Amino acid sequence: MTDAIPSRLVGHVPVLLDDVVALLKPRDGALYVDGTFGCGGYSKALLASAVCNVVAIDRDPHARGSAEKMKAGHGGRFDFIGGSFGAMDSHLRARGVNRVDGGIVLDLGVSSTQLDDASRGFSFRHDGPLDMRMEAAGLDAKSFVNQASEKELAGVIRGYGEERRALSVARAIVAARKEQPISRTRELATIIRRVVKKSADGLDPATRTFQALRVHINNELDELASGLAAAEKILTAGGRLVVVSFHSLEDRIVKNFFRERVGRGSNPSRHRPTLRAGRSPSFRLLTARPVRPKACEISANPRARSARLRAVERTSAAPWLLKAVA
Ligand SMILES: C[S@@+](CC[C@H](N)C(=O)[O-])C[C@H]1O[C@@H](n2cnc3c(N)ncnc32)[C@H](O)[C@@H]1O
């Protein structure tokens, strides 16, 4: 989720909620994992759709407050784990959950609540400290922006933001930080806007660089690749995996992982020649094309505009035990 278009709504509105619930087909007694709890929109809908159980995960410590309220309202049917979905299989096993028979949902990126909180530093629309960490630990965006080499900055901005002017942005950052460290989101956005023009579609010039820094700081693509493989390990036959992505880098990883696991990957791959050898499809495709939000959802919630949902159902074949390619 990026903040290219301002939200007319306050708080986080779950994206493609009806499609997510319809594809997960909640049933009484089954277990569902909401790997990106956020403000709990999907968890709430799942709990309301059947007498099922939900375990939610979020790496952001701020999510715990809403999770505690949900726990209080749903007795033993809801539980929350603070951590990353990339390691969901070990988090779940540590709680005694060895198999997920209902389904798993991942709604990638950051929530509107995170974006709209200036103190988190995710957004170029609000002035705040250049932080961008979902967890309150690890390298923050300020350290990276002020310490990385020009080459490293350009690589991240091009690779994770698909910014054509990546080298110019990196050069401008390095020149500006010689004067004084860049510590606020507004300072960084101003530096970027000096070298990147507004595109024809009105996208703010800072959009791609901010996305790139956030993806890098939170190791998002690697997390996604690990999360897909972890879901494959823990889901039992008939269990479903639904992923909502918000930019092409995420969607490509999901699309390729699903293609590979349903047995439609281009094989033998030059990079992974042994990929399909002797393996049976571990998933069945549920969405031939990505599900996109309808115009009415986009007009009510502009942040839904880039969402793409893909879904698969686990077969009884053994997991391939290979991480997706990030
Ligand atoms: C788009 S929001 C999810 C919103 C949620 N579906 C709702 O209805 O409120 C994404 C959430 O996932 C969390 N998140 C992102 N990457 C994660 C990861 N690798 N592991 C766990 N949580 C993650 C973020 O902290 C954020 O709260």
The ligand as a Gaussian input file, in Angstrom:
#p B3LYP/6-31G(d) Opt

LIG

0 1
 C       -2.277000      -3.418000       4.796000
 S       -2.118000      -3.655000       6.517000
 C       -3.296000      -4.891000       6.900000
 C       -4.636000      -4.343000       7.226000
 C       -5.622000      -5.395000       7.701000
 N       -5.969000      -6.346000       6.671000
 C       -6.894000      -4.722000       8.216000
 O       -7.973000      -5.029000       7.707000
 O       -6.805000      -3.895000       9.116000
 C       -0.643000      -4.540000       6.649000
 C       -0.236000      -4.902000       8.065000
 O        0.697000      -5.948000       7.981000
 C        1.777000      -5.724000       8.837000
 N        2.919000      -6.385000       8.217000
 C        3.558000      -6.041000       7.090000
 N        4.535000      -6.909000       6.837000
 C        4.489000      -7.840000       7.807000
 C        5.249000      -9.012000       8.088000
 N        6.235000      -9.399000       7.306000
 N        4.916000      -9.739000       9.159000
 C        3.884000      -9.369000       9.970000
 N        3.158000      -8.263000       9.778000
 C        3.459000      -7.507000       8.698000
 C        1.899000      -4.235000       8.938000
 O        2.501000      -3.874000      10.164000
 C        0.440000      -3.795000       8.842000
 O       -0.125000      -3.680000      10.109000

